[in-house]
Amino acid sequence: MMVEGFEFGIGLKPETPWNDYLETLEQQRTGINIPEGFVPATFLVADVDGEIIGRTSIRHTLNDYLARYGGHIGYGVLPQHRRRGYATEILRQSLVVARAVGVDQTLLTCDDDNISSAAVIETCGGRLDSLVDTAPGVQPRRRYWID
């Protein structure tokens, strides 16, 4: 499912049986059968009172692309649940998981014009490292580190 250009269920296709999708996520978490360009990662959803409000993907390692543009953690909150502090809590909990899988210094990125995401990252201790160009006509990416 795409939400504002953001893939909510990474690799989830409408025709994929739910149990198969969960098995794929477990394989990715344990480093088995990882697709080209992916790294071992833990995918979690956030729910409030049984309703999914957001998700996070905690990458255990970085490839070249992630080291420049994607970072260790990709999180998102569904539009109808934004501006309630959920993104900050999702990121805080993601940092706990990242540390548990051995990530001591966590790289996070966001589009330069995504003021909300930048604020969440900074609230969670992010220090701006650099601004990198992505492609002509595309917003540069802010790169932050959290110890």
C-alpha positions in Angstrom: 0.0 0.0 0.0 1.4 3.4 -1.0 0.6 6.4 1.3 1.8 9.7 -0.1 4.5 8.0 -2.1 5.6 6.0 1.0 5.4 2.2 0.8 3.6 1.3 4.1 3.8 -2.5 3.8 7.2 -3.1 2.3 6.9 -5.7 -0.4 3.3 -6.4 0.4 1.2 -7.0 -2.7 -2.6 -7.3 -2.6 -2.4 -10.9 -3.9 0.1 -12.0 -1.2 -1.4 -14.2 1.5 -0.9 -12.6 4.9 0.9 -15.7 6.4 3.3 -15.7 3.4 4.0 -12.0 3.9 4.7 -12.5 7.6 7.1 -15.4 6.7 8.9 -13.1 4.3 9.3 -10.4 7.0 10.7 -13.1 9.4 13.2 -14.2 6.8 14.3 -10.7 6.2 14.7 -10.2 10.0 16.9 -13.3 10.2 18.8 -12.6 7.0 17.4 -15.5 5.0 16.4 -15.1 1.3 16.9 -11.3 1.3 16.0 -9.7 -2.1 18.7 -7.9 -4.1 19.3 -4.4 -2.7 17.8 -5.2 0.7 19.5 -5.8 4.1 18.4 -7.7 7.2 15.7 -5.6 8.8 13.0 -5.8 11.5 9.6 -4.6 10.3 7.0 -3.6 13.0 3.6 -2.0 13.0 2.4 0.4 15.7 -1.1 0.1 16.9 -3.3 2.0 19.3 -6.3 0.1 20.7 -6.0 -2.5 17.9 -5.9 0.0 15.0 -2.7 0.2 13.0 -1.4 3.8 13.1 2.1 3.5 11.7 5.1 1.3 11.0 8.8 1.1 11.2 11.6 -0.8 9.4 14.8 -1.1 11.4 17.7 -2.1 9.1 20.4 -4.0 10.9 23.1 -3.0 8.4 23.5 -0.5 5.6 24.3 -0.9 2.0 25.6 1.9 -0.1 22.2 3.3 -0.9 21.0 3.2 2.7 24.3 4.7 3.9 23.7 7.8 1.7 19.9 8.2 1.4 17.9 5.8 3.6 19.5 5.2 7.0 18.9 2.5 9.6 15.3 3.4 10.3 12.3 4.2 8.0 9.1 5.0 9.9 5.8 6.4 9.0 2.4 7.3 10.5 -0.8 7.0 8.5 -2.1 10.5 7.6 -5.2 10.3 9.8 -3.1 9.6 12.9 -0.5 12.3 12.5 0.3 15.2 14.8 -0.4 13.2 18.0 3.2 12.2 18.9 3.0 8.8 17.4 6.0 9.3 15.1 8.2 10.3 18.0 7.2 7.2 20.0 7.7 5.0 17.0 11.2 6.3 16.5 12.0 6.0 20.2 11.0 2.4 20.2 12.8 1.8 16.9 16.0 3.0 18.5 15.6 0.5 21.3 15.3 -2.3 18.7 18.2 -1.0 16.6 20.4 -1.1 19.7 19.2 -4.6 20.5 20.4 -5.8 17.0 23.8 -4.2 17.4 23.3 -0.7 15.8 25.2 1.6 18.1 25.1 4.8 15.9 21.9 5.1 14.0 21.6 7.0 10.7 18.3 8.6 9.9 17.3 10.6 6.8 14.4 12.7 5.7 13.6 15.0 2.8 14.9 18.5 3.4 11.4 20.0 3.2 9.9 17.4 5.6 9.9 19.7 8.7 7.8 17.3 10.8 10.1 14.3 10.3 13.2 16.5 10.9 11.6 17.7 14.2 10.9 14.1 15.3 14.5 13.0 14.5 15.9 16.0 16.4 13.5 15.4 19.4 14.9 11.9 19.6 18.5 13.2 19.7 19.4 13.4 16.0 22.3 15.6 15.1 22.3 16.9 11.5 25.4 15.5 9.7 24.9 16.6 6.1 22.5 17.4 3.3 22.9 15.2 0.2 21.6 15.7 -3.3 19.4 12.9 -4.6 18.5 13.7 -8.2 17.8 16.9 -10.2 14.4 18.3 -9.2 14.2 16.1 -6.1 14.5 17.4 -2.6 17.9 16.9 -1.0 18.1 14.5 2.0 19.0 15.5 5.5 21.3 12.9 7.2 21.2 12.7 11.0 23.0 10.5 13.5 21.7 9.4 16.9 24.1 7.8 19.4 
